[in-house]
Amino acid sequence: MKATRTGYEDLTAENVTITITPRPVTITVEDSWKYFDAVDPEFKGAADDLIKADDLGTIIQKNQYG
């Protein structure tokens, strides 16, 4: 295993145990609507309670019906 961080000396280890504690996040999506057979609207929203703005990477929306 190798851990790196800008501004710090690289650390290496052969036998380590890492415990990652999950942190809750709130994802809020704005309401939207569409007419039957219309193209799905673009959903907009926000992820709150993150340590850094890009901690979740890319968030995608997928229609549960197809």
N, CA and C atoms as an extended XYZ file, in Angstrom:
198
Properties=species:S:1:pos:R:3:atomname:S:1:resname:S:1:resid:I:1 pbc="F F F"
N         0.842       -1.170        0.000 N   MET     1
C         0.000        0.000        0.000 CA  MET     1
C         0.882        1.225        0.000 C   MET     1
N         0.426        2.260       -0.696 N   LYS     2
C         1.148        3.529       -0.717 CA  LYS     2
C         0.128        4.656       -0.572 C   LYS     2
N         0.360        5.558        0.355 N   ALA     3
C        -0.512        6.712        0.548 CA  ALA     3
C         0.277        7.966        0.202 C   ALA     3
N        -0.334        8.842       -0.575 N   THR     4
C         0.351       10.088       -0.947 CA  THR     4
C        -0.560       11.271       -0.681 C   THR     4
N         0.061       12.393       -0.442 N   ARG     5
C        -0.665       13.659       -0.284 CA  ARG     5
C         0.305       14.779       -0.615 C   ARG     5
N        -0.135       15.709       -1.423 N   THR     6
C         0.701       16.827       -1.823 CA  THR     6
C         1.244       17.545       -0.600 C   THR     6
N         2.552       17.790       -0.598 N   GLY     7
C         3.179       18.499        0.505 CA  GLY     7
C         3.666       17.593        1.622 C   GLY     7
N         3.419       16.281        1.504 N   TYR     8
C         3.858       15.336        2.535 CA  TYR     8
C         4.737       14.268        1.903 C   TYR     8
N         5.600       13.676        2.704 N   GLU     9
C         6.441       12.583        2.236 CA  GLU     9
C         5.571       11.340        2.023 C   GLU     9
N         5.824       10.598        0.917 N   ASP    10
C         5.071        9.380        0.643 CA  ASP    10
C         5.260        8.364        1.767 C   ASP    10
N         4.194        7.654        2.118 N   LEU    11
C         4.247        6.610        3.129 CA  LEU    11
C         3.993        5.269        2.454 C   LEU    11
N         4.729        4.259        2.845 N   THR    12
C         4.494        2.910        2.318 CA  THR    12
C         4.435        1.929        3.474 C   THR    12
N         3.680        0.842        3.274 N   ALA    13
C         3.564       -0.184        4.309 CA  ALA    13
C         3.234       -1.514        3.650 C   ALA    13
N         3.653       -2.601        4.245 N   GLU    14
C         3.409       -3.941        3.723 CA  GLU    14
C         2.108       -4.532        4.279 C   GLU    14
N         1.844       -4.321        5.559 N   ASN    15
C         0.718       -4.967        6.209 CA  ASN    15
C        -0.036       -3.922        7.028 C   ASN    15
N        -1.140       -3.422        6.478 N   VAL    16
C        -1.886       -2.381        7.180 CA  VAL    16
C        -3.382       -2.693        7.152 C   VAL    16
N        -4.091       -2.131        8.082 N   THR    17
C        -5.549       -2.188        8.094 CA  THR    17
C        -6.048       -0.758        8.088 C   THR    17
N        -6.912       -0.461        7.134 N   ILE    18
C        -7.481        0.876        7.032 CA  ILE    18
C        -8.977        0.772        7.290 C   ILE    18
N        -9.469        1.589        8.186 N   THR    19
C       -10.897        1.639        8.466 CA  THR    19
C       -11.438        2.955        7.938 C   THR    19
N       -12.435        2.858        7.085 N   ILE    20
C       -13.057        4.060        6.519 CA  ILE    20
C       -14.455        4.170        7.101 C   ILE    20
N       -14.706        5.256        7.794 N   THR    21
C       -16.011        5.480        8.400 CA  THR    21
C       -16.886        6.254        7.416 C   THR    21
N       -18.027        5.691        7.006 N   PRO    22
C       -18.904        6.397        6.072 CA  PRO    22
C       -19.404        7.704        6.675 C   PRO    22
N       -19.585        8.688        5.829 N   ARG    23
C       -20.115        9.980        6.251 CA  ARG    23
C       -21.426       10.200        5.496 C   ARG    23
N       -22.490       10.572        6.186 N   PRO    24
C       -23.763       10.798        5.490 CA  PRO    24
C       -23.672       11.981        4.527 C   PRO    24
N       -24.403       11.891        3.448 N   VAL    25
C       -24.474       12.986        2.480 CA  VAL    25
C       -25.940       13.169        2.089 C   VAL    25
N       -26.333       14.391        1.841 N   THR    26
C       -27.695       14.696        1.422 CA  THR    26
C       -27.667       15.148       -0.025 C   THR    26
N       -28.398       14.435       -0.891 N   ILE    27
C       -28.506       14.825       -2.298 CA  ILE    27
C       -29.927       15.304       -2.519 C   ILE    27
N       -30.070       16.555       -2.946 N   THR    28
C       -31.373       17.161       -3.171 CA  THR    28
C       -31.515       17.457       -4.656 C   THR    28
N       -32.594       16.986       -5.263 N   VAL    29
C       -32.839       17.199       -6.685 CA  VAL    29
C       -34.064       18.091       -6.822 C   VAL    29
N       -33.961       19.085       -7.710 N   GLU    30
C       -35.081       19.985       -7.950 CA  GLU    30
C       -36.215       19.239       -8.650 C   GLU    30
N       -37.456       19.563       -8.310 N   ASP    31
C       -38.612       18.966       -8.977 CA  ASP    31
C       -38.610       19.333      -10.452 C   ASP    31
N       -39.176       18.455      -11.268 N   SER    32
C       -39.309       18.709      -12.694 CA  SER    32
C       -40.508       17.925      -13.207 C   SER    32
N       -40.855       18.112      -14.469 N   TRP    33
C       -41.979       17.395      -15.055 CA  TRP    33
C       -41.753       17.308      -16.558 C   TRP    33
N       -42.573       16.494      -17.220 N   LYS    34
C       -42.526       16.385      -18.671 CA  LYS    34
C       -43.862       15.873      -19.173 C   LYS    34
N       -44.114       16.108      -20.462 N   TYR    35
C       -45.290       15.550      -21.111 CA  TYR    35
C       -45.002       14.112      -21.514 C   TYR    35
N       -46.030       13.291      -21.610 N   PHE    36
C       -45.878       11.901      -22.028 CA  PHE    36
C       -45.146       11.840      -23.366 C   PHE    36
N       -44.218       10.933      -23.488 N   ASP    37
C       -43.408       10.696      -24.687 CA  ASP    37
C       -42.401       11.807      -24.981 C   ASP    37
N       -42.281       12.785      -24.104 N   ALA    38
C       -41.277       13.850      -24.297 CA  ALA    38
C       -39.930       13.348      -23.782 C   ALA    38
N       -38.872       14.011      -24.188 N   VAL    39
C       -37.527       13.693      -23.714 CA  VAL    39
C       -37.447       14.003      -22.222 C   VAL    39
N       -36.728       13.167      -21.471 N   ASP    40
C       -36.561       13.427      -20.033 CA  ASP    40
C       -35.915       14.789      -19.814 C   ASP    40
N       -36.403       15.565      -18.852 N   PRO    41
C       -35.789       16.866      -18.560 CA  PRO    41
C       -34.430       16.690      -17.887 C   PRO    41
N       -33.618       17.730      -17.936 N   GLU    42
C       -32.346       17.705      -17.220 CA  GLU    42
C       -32.637       17.970      -15.749 C   GLU    42
N       -32.159       17.083      -14.902 N   PHE    43
C       -32.362       17.276      -13.469 CA  PHE    43
C       -31.187       18.046      -12.895 C   PHE    43
N       -31.494       18.956      -12.001 N   LYS    44
C       -30.459       19.746      -11.333 CA  LYS    44
C       -30.610       19.538       -9.837 C   LYS    44
N       -29.501       19.587       -9.148 N   GLY    45
C       -29.569       19.395       -7.710 CA  GLY    45
C       -28.240       19.703       -7.056 C   GLY    45
N       -28.128       19.311       -5.802 N   ALA    46
C       -26.911       19.599       -5.045 CA  ALA    46
C       -26.649       18.475       -4.056 C   ALA    46
N       -25.375       18.249       -3.778 N   ALA    47
C       -24.959       17.298       -2.750 CA  ALA    47
C       -24.366       18.113       -1.607 C   ALA    47
N       -24.971       17.996       -0.439 N   ASP    48
C       -24.530       18.764        0.727 CA  ASP    48
C       -23.811       17.863        1.735 C   ASP    48
N       -23.119       18.480        2.636 N   ASP    49
C       -22.404       17.806        3.725 CA  ASP    49
C       -21.153       17.072        3.256 C   ASP    49
N       -20.588       17.487        2.115 N   LEU    50
C       -19.342       16.891        1.639 CA  LEU    50
C       -18.157       17.598        2.279 C   LEU    50
N       -17.055       16.885        2.416 N   ILE    51
C       -15.843       17.509        2.924 CA  ILE    51
C       -15.231       18.399        1.843 C   ILE    51
N       -15.200       17.885        0.599 N   LYS    52
C       -14.730       18.659       -0.553 CA  LYS    52
C       -15.817       18.621       -1.610 C   LYS    52
N       -15.917       19.656       -2.425 N   ALA    53
C       -16.996       19.772       -3.405 CA  ALA    53
C       -17.068       18.594       -4.372 C   ALA    53
N       -15.937       17.989       -4.733 N   ASP    54
C       -15.959       16.911       -5.724 CA  ASP    54
C       -15.779       15.521       -5.112 C   ASP    54
N       -16.080       15.367       -3.826 N   ASP    55
C       -15.890       14.079       -3.152 CA  ASP    55
C       -16.663       12.925       -3.791 C   ASP    55
N       -17.828       13.187       -4.351 N   LEU    56
C       -18.628       12.120       -4.946 CA  LEU    56
C       -18.315       11.899       -6.416 C   LEU    56
N       -17.457       12.696       -6.990 N   GLY    57
C       -17.182       12.560       -8.423 CA  GLY    57
C       -18.389       13.004       -9.220 C   GLY    57
N       -18.730       12.262      -10.258 N   THR    58
C       -19.863       12.602      -11.108 CA  THR    58
C       -21.113       11.901      -10.609 C   THR    58
N       -22.187       12.653      -10.460 N   ILE    59
C       -23.474       12.097      -10.056 CA  ILE    59
C       -24.344       12.072      -11.297 C   ILE    59
N       -24.885       10.909      -11.632 N   ILE    60
C       -25.753       10.818      -12.807 CA  ILE    60
C       -27.174       10.479      -12.385 C   ILE    60
N       -28.114       10.899      -13.194 N   GLN    61
C       -29.514       10.600      -12.949 CA  GLN    61
C       -29.931        9.536      -13.958 C   GLN    61
N       -30.663        8.543      -13.495 N   LYS    62
C       -31.152        7.509      -14.393 CA  LYS    62
C       -32.633        7.296      -14.113 C   LYS    62
N       -33.420        7.305      -15.161 N   ASN    63
C       -34.849        7.055      -15.042 CA  ASN    63
C       -35.042        5.611      -14.592 C   ASN    63
N       -35.796        5.400      -13.538 N   GLN    64
C       -35.981        4.050      -13.020 CA  GLN    64
C       -36.783        3.153      -13.953 C   GLN    64
N       -37.444        3.734      -14.955 N   TYR    65
C       -38.271        2.938      -15.853 CA  TYR    65
C       -37.613        2.703      -17.207 C   TYR    65
N       -36.395        3.115      -17.386 N   GLY    66
C       -35.760        2.847      -18.680 CA  GLY    66
C       -34.747        3.811      -18.973 C   GLY    66
